[in-house]
């Protein structure tokens, strides 16, 4: 298969980019790859909203920039922070024009406040902002005849000089595998856009869906593309305990913005002892404080006291949280919600410039799989969807010019090599793949989670080495499957994260090594 542009990932980054190209350039053909159905992405689970300056009487770009720089703990790229925040308002308008609904109050956008923000600026739709955005974008993308969507296909590898035996230092598309037929398809493209999200599934507890296994990061690593800042993993402070149907459910930060208070096992509000901003401190500080309180009191969770929020207000603003808590027998807001930190967002990723270009020609990365410099060492709440919108727009502008200057012939892309690998699979080996994933999560959670140490990282590297050898042994014998693709990527991303963590010699933002405290 060949196309002008290949978009891998169907969240806000991929869909926004594809809409931008399809709407303004009907002559350009796009293929969009979704790992599951189009709706099942990280974006779908984003509860909070989008951080955008809307109330210019009370708020300002200057304030939002300052808040972002403080949260990033000295590691943000100031120029990137400035243009993302200043361009965000226009990108939000486009999202509304495409059919996305947001909550309003007296015909103005209803704004909430989250940790690290000095003003109310979070634009939202109840506690289902991501789902609302995802549904609107899917409806829009389906209206374009020049976009072909392939659902239930998993990225295997990027096609580079390694496969073509050329020396152009370019990306020529990708190999993807069908979940249904388990067949590997070769897709040639003039530009390849990675919007594959993060890798929360490296950890035992994550707010990410099952598909967040670092597919784009793993493929980029094997293609020798620069990956930066992967050690800075944000743990969301408040995930519901226990899981629901085996999945970790997020309790949005906006609950604390509306008056929720964190209390330890003894009923004491503790955040003020860790930070002057108390319950609305940046996420890295709150997550560490909760983890420390849990350790100190030998508890498996802490309490989020929502009693200051009226029942009517809670049900209106947080209907999904209300429903899920009641499903577990937690009568909110009268009863506190048991919560604990969970892996949430990767601040690092594929290094890109201000137009989402990676160092490999023809390869772009947008959203959580990229490293733009916006988040630094810790992401300010609700800046992620903002980043996706702004960089999708910029990537669309740049890639249109890039593909118009493509020198390689259509015949070159039509004759890319097919995937070469084993064709047989032993069913009994599938259990080994699941076991290796489980062991990897346990290693990362114990040694490379919120708290790290020099010795712990060394143990993590050793244990991961054993997992790698076992997975390589399977790889030599078996046909590649979607499940095995995920394992390959998880091992690759875990390795980069551990090695980069060993190189960091001071604590900043989400990175905390107890030996440097």
N, C-alpha and C positions, 0 to 999 in steps of 0.2 A: 504494500500500500504506500502511496506517496501523497503528500499534501504540502501546501505552502507553509503552514504553521501547525505544529503539534503542541497542544496544551495538555499537560499531565497533572490532573487534579481538578476537582469540581467544586471547591469551596469559593469563598468570596473573591479570592485572588484570581483563580482561574476563570470563573464566570465573568467577573468584571472585565478582565483583559479580553476575553473572547467577544463579549458584547461590544466593547470599544472598537475592535477590529471589524467585526461583522457588520456593525451598523454604518460605519463610514467607508468601508472598502468591500462592497459586495463581490468584487472580482477576486478577492483573496479567499482561498479555501482553507478551512480549519478542521482539524480532527481534535476532539476533546475526549480525553480518557478519564473515566471515573472508576475508582477502585471498587466501589460498591454501586448501589443505585445513586443517581445524582444527588439525592437529598442527604445521604449518609456521609457527612464530613465533619471536621472539627467546628466549622462555622455554625452548623446546626445547633451545637451545644453551648454557644456563647450566650450566656444569660444577660450579662450586664448591659452592654451597649457599645456606643462609639463615642470616644472623647473628642468633641468638636466645640470650639468656641462659637456660641450662638447668641448669648446674651451680652452684647457689647457694652451695655450700660454698667453691668456688674463685673464682667469678665474681660479678658484681653488675650491676644496672642502672646504678649510678653509674660503674662502669668502662667499660661499653659507651657510655654517654653521653659520657664524657670522650674516648674513642677517636674517636668520630664527630665531635666538635667540633674535635679536633686535625686530623683528616684534612680537614675542611671549611675549614680555614685561616682561621677568623674570620668566615666568611660564612654559617654555619648559623643557622637560627631555633631558638634554644634550647628554646622551649616545644614546638615540633614534634618535635625530637629526643627530648625526654623522653617525650611520649605515644606516639610510634611504638615506642620501645624497651620501654616498660612494657606496652604492649598486645600486643607481638609474641608472647609466650609463649602467650596464649590463642588467637591466630590460628593458631599452629602446631598446637595441639591439634585445631582444627577441620579443618585440612588432613589430619591423620592420620585423623580420624574419617571423612573423605570417601574414604579408601582409599590415601592416599599413603604409600609405604614409605620409611623412612630406615635407614641403617646403624646397628647397635647393637653394643655390647660389654658382655657380662655383663648383658644385659637393660636396659642404659642406652643412651641415644643416644650414638653415637660422634661425638666432636667433633674438628674440625681447626682449625688456626690459619692465618690469612692476613695479608697485609701490613697494618700499622696497628693490628692487634688486640693487646691486652695479654694476652689469655687465649685458650684454645681454646674457641670458641663456634660454629663453623660446623657446622650440622646438614646432612647430605648423604646422597646415595645414590651410592656409588662416585664416578665422575667423570661421572655422568649425572643429576644432581639435577633439572635442568630438564625433561628428557625424562620422568622418573618422575612429576613433578608434572603435566606437561601431559597425560599419558595418563590419570592418575587423575581429573583435572578433566573431561576430555572424556567419560569413562565416566559421571561423575556428571551432567553437564549434559544428556546424552541421555536421562536418566530422567524429565525433566520435560515434560509435555504442553503447558505454556504457553510453551515456548521454541521458536522457529523459527530454525534455523541456515541461513544462506545462505553457502555456501562459494564461493570464487573470484569475489568481488565487491570492487571497489576504490572507495574513497571519492573522489568527484569534488569536491563542495563541500557546505558546510553551508547549510541553508535559513534565511535571515534576513529582516529587514525589507526588505533590498535586493531580494529576489525577490517578496515579498508586497505591497510598497507600503504597509506598515503602519508604525506608530511605537511598537511595544511593547518594542523593544530585547530581543528574544527569539530563541532558536534553535527552529525548528519541525521539525527533522529533518534529512535529508540526501539528496543525490543520490548514488547509487552506480551503478557500471557493471559489467555482467556480463562476465567474461573470455571466456566461451564465445560469447555472442551479440553482445557489444559493444553492448548496449542499455542506455540510462540509465534507471534506475528512480527514481521519486520516493517517498520513505518519510517520511510524516508521523509525528511522535512528540512526546509531551508532555515527555519528557526524552531528551536525547541524550548518550551516554557515550562519550567518546573514550578508547580504550585502544590506540592505534596504534603505540606504541613510538617509537624514535628514528630517526636518519637517518645511520647509519654508512655507507651507500652514497654519501655525498658524497665519500668518500675512496677512494683506489686500493686501500688495504689496510684491511680491516675484519673483525672477528669476527662481524659481523651477517649474517644471511641476505639474499638478494637483495631481499626485500620491504621492507627497512628504508630507505624513501626519504622519510621525514618527511611522510607523507600527512596526518596529523592536524594537524601543525604548519603545513603549507602552507595547509590549509583554514581553520584558525583565523586565520592572518595575513590571508587575503583577507576574512575576516569581521570584521576589525578588532578581534580579541580580543588582550588584552595577552599578550605573550610575553617572558619574563624569563630572564636568565642563560644565553643560548644559546651564548655564547662559551666556556663552560667545558665542553669536550669531553674526556672521559677516554680516553686511549689505554692499552689494556692492554699492559703491558710485554712479555709473552711470547706471541707468536703464532708458530706453526710456519712455518719457511721450508724448502722452498717451499710453494706452495699445493697442495691436494689436489682434483683435479677442478675446478680453477678457483676454489675457495673457500679462504679463510683459516681455518685450524684453530687454535683457542685451546688453549694449554697452561695449565691452571688454576694459580692462585697457590698452591694447596694443595701443589703439587710442591715449591715453595720452603719451605712450611710444614713439610714432612716431611724437609727437609735439602738440597734442591737449591741449587746455588750458581752465580751468574752469573759468567762469565769472558770476558775480551776475546780478541782475535785472538792475543795472545801468551801466553794461558793464565793470565793474572793475574786473581784475584778482586778486583773494583774497587769494589763497592758501599760498603764501609766508608769509602772516601775521599770519598764524597758524603753519607753520612748514618750516624749512630751505629747506627741500626737495621739497617743493611746491606741484605741481600736481602729483608728483611721491612719495609722502609720503605713508606709509602703509595705508591699507584700512580703519582701524578704525578711523584714524585721518582725512582722507579725507571725510568719510561719516559724521562724526560729524560736520566738518567744513561746508559742504554743507547744512546739516540740520539747523545749526545755521544761515547761511546766508539766508536761506529760511524763517526762523522765523523772522529775523531782518527786512527783506524787504517785509514780508507778501506775499511771492511768492509761487507758487505751483511747481516750477522747477527752475533750473539754466541752464546756457548755456554752452555747450561744444564747444568751438570755434576750428574748424578743418582747418581753412584757411591756416595754415602753411604747411599742407599736400597737395601735388599736387593731382589733380583729378585722374590722371592715377594711381598714387601710392595708393590712397584711394580705388579705384575700384578694384585694383589688390589684395591688402592685406585684405580688408574688404568688399567683395562682398555682403554678407548677410545684413550687416548693411546698405550699400549703397542702396540696393534694398528695404529694409523695410522703410528706411527714405523717399525715393522717393515715395513709396506707400502712405505715409502720407503727401506728398507735401513738404517735407523738402529737398531742393536742396543742399545736402552735396557735397563737403566740403565748398562751398561758404557760405551756411547758417549754423548757429550753430545748434547743436542738443539739444533739451530740455531734461534734465535728472534730476533724483532724486534718493535718496538711496532706496534700496529694500532688504528685507531679502534674504540672499544668502547662508550662510554656517554655520553649527553648529560645533563649535570647540570642543564641548564636546560630550559625548556619553557613550556607554557601556565600562566600564573599562576593558582593556585587557593587557596582558603582551607582550613581544617582539615577540611572535609568534601568536598573535591575540587570545589567549585563554582567555575566561572570567573566573570569579571565579566559575561558574557553570560547572561541568564536562561535556564534550561533546558539549559545546556551544562555538563557535568562532564568532567574529565580526570583519568585515573588512570595511575600508572606512569611510564614514561620520557618520555612526551609531556608530562608535567606538571612544573611547578616548585612544589614544596611548601615548600622551605626546608630540607629534611632534609639534603641533600648539600652545600649551600654551594658552595664553589669546587672541591670534589673529593669523589667518593663513596668512603666507606669500603667495602672489599671485602665483597660479599654483603649489603649493606644494601638493594639494589634490590628483591629478591623480598620482603623484609620490608616495605618501603614499600608495595608493591603490595597485600599482604594487608591491612595496616592501613587504607589509604585506600579499598580496595574495600569493606570493612566499613562505614566511616564514610559513604561515598557512598551505600551502600544504605539506611542509616538516613535520611539527609537527603532523598534523591530520592523515597522513599516518601511522605514528608510533602509534598514539592513537588508531585508529580503529583496528590495528593488535593485540592490547593487550586487546580488548574488552572481558570481562568475561561473560556478559549476553548472553543467548542463542538466536538463531534466533526465536524460539518459543515465547519468551518474547515479542519481537518486533512485531511479527505477531498478538499478542493478546492484543494489547494496547486498552484501552477503547475508544469507539466512543464518539463523542461530544453529550452532553445532553443539550437540550434547547428547547425553544418553536418552534412550527412548523408553526404557523400562522403569517401572516403579513397583517396589514390594510394599504391599499394604501394611504389613507389620512394622515397617520402618516409620510410618506416619506417627506412631506413638512416641518414637524417639525424638522426632522434631518437636512435639508438644512438650516433652520432658526437658529438652535443651532450652526452650524458651522460658519455661518455669524456673530452671536453675539460673539462667541469666538474670531474670528479674530479681531473684533473691540476692544474687551477688551485688547488683547495682543498688538495690534498696539498702542493703546492710553497709556497704563500703563507699558508695558514691552518691549518697542521698543528700539530705539537708546538712548533716554533719559529716565531715571527712577527716582523715588523718593520713600522715605519710605512710604509716604501716598498713592502714586499711586499703589505701590505693594500691600498694604493692601486692597485697593479698588479692585484690580485685583483678589485677593484671594477670596474676598466676592462675587464678580460677577461670578467668575468661579464656586464657590460653588453652586450657584443657577443653573447654566448650568449643573453641575454634577448631581444634584438631579433630574432635568427634564429628563436628558438622562438615569438615572438609572430607572426612572419610565417607560420610553419607553422600556428599556431592559427587564424589568420583564414581559412585555405584548407581545412583538413582536418576531417573528423569526429573527435570526441574518442575516443581509444582508451585502454585501461589503460596502455600504455607512455607515451602523451603525458601522461596524468594524473601519472605518476611524474616526468616531466621538469619539468612545471609546479611540482610541490611541491619538487623538489630545487633549482630555481632560486630559489624563494621563500625556502627555509630558508637556502641559502647566502648570499643577500643580507642577511637579518637577522643571521646570524652575523658577516659581515664588518662591517656597520655597527655592531653592538654592540661588536665587537672594537676598532674605531677610537675608541670612546668611553672605553675602559678605559685608565687612565693609570698603572697599577701592576700588578705581577705577584703573583698569588695563586693557589694551588692549581694547577689544570691550565692556567691561562692564563699564557703566557710570551712576552713581547715583548722581543727582544734589546736594543732601544733603551732599555728601562727597567731593564736588569740592573745 
